[in-house]
Amino acid sequence: MTETSEDTKSIREMCDAFGVTPRTLRFYEAKELLFPQRLGQKRLFTKRDAARLKLILRGKRFGFSLEEIRQLLDLYHIGDQQVTQLSRTYEVALDRLADMERQRDELNEAIEEFKDQLEWGKKVVASMQNSQKAAE
């Protein structure tokens, strides 16, 4: 039996459901990303908080800043059936995808350069070992 109603989750239940720490949830609350209900010292998270946390974690995974995530989540309440929120999210996501692709390309280039250097090092070591054996 859970310690809260079906409509809310305790901080422990949220941590278990999303694989985060209580500190993470308190941090997101302090950053005004989550708005749990307070019952004395207890925090009770609603389905809305759970949905927001899912989006926060997804946004973080894709490299969005917390400020970008907060701004996008805040667009939910404009009253235009989320057209503005979805449009802006799409624009920000396209920019983030372009950044990720640029970073991937730079990383692939660095990996190839590193492989070339390792191959050079392998040849130098082999040459030095062969020279040492010949001198013996």
N, C-alpha and C positions, 0 to 999 in steps of 0.2 A: 504494500500500500504506500502511495506517495504521501509526502508531508504537505502537499498543497492541492488545490483543486485542479480539475482538468484544464482550466483556462489559464492557469499561471504555473510557472516553474520556479523552484527555489534556485539560489545561486549554484548550489551543488548539482542540481538537475541540469541546469544550463551548461555548466562546466563539463559534465559527463556527455551531454548530447552533442556538444560542439568541439570537445577536445581542447578547451581553453582553461586558464586558471582563474580563480576568483579575482586576482589582481588585474587580469586583462579586462574582465567585466567591469570592475570599478574604474579602470582607466577609461574605457569607452563611455561609461556614464559621466565621468568628469569632463570628457571632451564633447559632451552633449550629443552623443551618437545613440545612446540607449537611455530609456526613461523608465526604469522599473518603478513599480508601486512600492511604497514604504509601509511596513507594518511594524512599528517600533524600530528595532535595529535590522529587521529582516527586509530583504529585497525580494520582491515578487515580480518575475518577468512574464509579460503577456505574450500572446502569439505574435503580436506586432513586434515586440522586442526580439523574439526568435527570428522572425523574417528579416529584420534589420541586421541582426548579428550575422545571419547567413550571407547577406549582401556585403557586409563589412569585410568578412573573412575572404569572400570571393574577390572583392576589390583589392584587398591587401595582397592576395596571391598573384594578381595580375599587375601589381606594382603601383596601384593608385595611392596617392597620399591620403592620409586621414581627412585632411581638409577637403580634398576633391570628393571623397566619399560622403562627408557630411553635407556638402553643398548639393550633391546629387540626391541624397536622401531627403533633404529639406524641400526639394522641388515637388515631392509627392503631394503636398498640401495646396498646390496652386489652384486646383479645382478644374483643370482642363482634361480630366480623365487620363492623366499622366502623359499627355502628348509632349509637354515641355520636358518633363523628367526623362522620358525615353529618348527624345531627340538629343538632348544635351548629353546623356549617357553615351549614346551612339557616337557623337562627335569626340568626346573625351576618350572613348575606347579606341576609335580610329587613330588618334594621336598616340595613345599608349602602345598600340600594335606597331605603329611605325617606329617608335622608340625601341621596342623589343626586337624588331627585325634588324634595326641598325646595330644594336648591341650584339645580336647573334652573328651578324656578318663580321663585325669587328672581332668577336671571339673566334669565329672560324678562321679568320685571317691570322690571328695570333697563334692558334693551334697549329696551323700549317707551317708558320715560321718556326715555331718551337720544334716541330717534328724535323724540319730541315736542320736545325741546330743540333738536335740529338743524333741525327744520321751523320753529320759532320763529326761530332764527338766520338761516335762509335768507330768511324774510320780512323781517326787520329789515335785512339786508344789501341786499335788493332795494329796499326802501323808501328806504334811505339813498342808494343809487345813483340811483334815480329823482329824489330831491330834488336831488342834485348835478347831474344832467343838466338839470333844470328851471332851476336857478340859472345855468347857463352861457348 
